[in-house]
Amino acid sequence: MDILLEGLMELIFEIVFEGSLAASSSRRVPMPLRVLAGIVAGALFLGVVFIIVFVGIICFGETMNLPVVGVGLILLAVFFAGTVVYKFVKAVRGHSNDFDE
């Protein structure tokens, strides 16, 4: 039963996240929907990062130095967020060049 629930959640997140990323960078979708899709993808990403940071602080906080672990996890989250923002801006700029032609 646990495997079924895990597979279902993975499928739902993949559809929503990949769909949001594809819609946010597609020029066939109107701009307000692209912005909304980008916000949804960003909110999902930040939610997952928050859960990972929270669980990491709880798990490692008992045995390790809590501020060091917290700062490390926050830096990791900032790195991943920066990567997502960079890819999103790169995709939007790549599609905006298509309008000039």
N, C-alpha and C positions, 0 to 999 in steps of 0.2 A: 504494500500500500504506500509505503514511504517513497519507493522508486517512482510510482505512478504520479504522486503529488510533485515530486522533484521535476520530473519530465514535463508535467503540465505547466508548472511555474516557469521553467526554462523556455518553453514554447511561447507563453504569453509575453514574457519579458523580451524575447527575441523579436517577436512580431511588433510589439509596441516600440522598442528601442530602434530596431533597424528601419521600421516604417517611418518613424519620426526623423531619423537622420536622412533617409532617402527623400522624404518629402521636403525637408528643410533645405536641401541642396538642389532640388529639381526646379527648373524654370517653368515647367508646365503648371505648377501649383501657384495660386495667387499669393502675393506677398504676405497678407495677414495670416494665412494658413501656414506659410513657411515659418513665420516668426513664432506662431503658436506651437508648431511642431518642434522648433528649436528649443523653446521654453520647456516643453514636455520632456524632450531628450535630456536637457540640462538638469531638470528637476529629478528625473530618474537617476541620472549619474550621481548627482549630489546626495540623493538618498542612499544609494548603495555605498558611496564613499563614507557617509556618516555612520552607517551601520558597521562597516569594516573598522573604522577608527574607534567607535564605541566598544565593539567587541574586543579589539586589540588592546585598548586601554584596560578593560576589565580583566582580560586573561593575563596580560603581561604585567599589570600593575601590582599583582600580589607578590611576584618573585623578583621583579626588576625595579629599577629606579623609574618611578612613574613619569616625572617630567621629561626624561630622555626618551622614553617610549612614545609619549604623547607628541613631542616635537617631531620625532622621526615619522610617525604616522601622518601627522599634519603635512609635513614636507612631501611625503609620498602622495597624499591627496592633491596637493597643489600642483605637483608635477603632472599627475594624470589629468587634472582639470585644464592645465595649460596646454597639454597635448590635444585634448578635445577641442578647445577654443581655437588652437592653431589650425587644426584640420578643418574645422567649420569655416573659419575665415578664408582659408585657402580654397575650399570648395566654392564658397560664395563668390570670391574674386575670379575664380576660373570660369564660373558661369556668367559673371557680369561682362567678361570680355566677349562672350558670344553675342551679346546685344550690339556691339559696335560694328560687327561685320554686316 
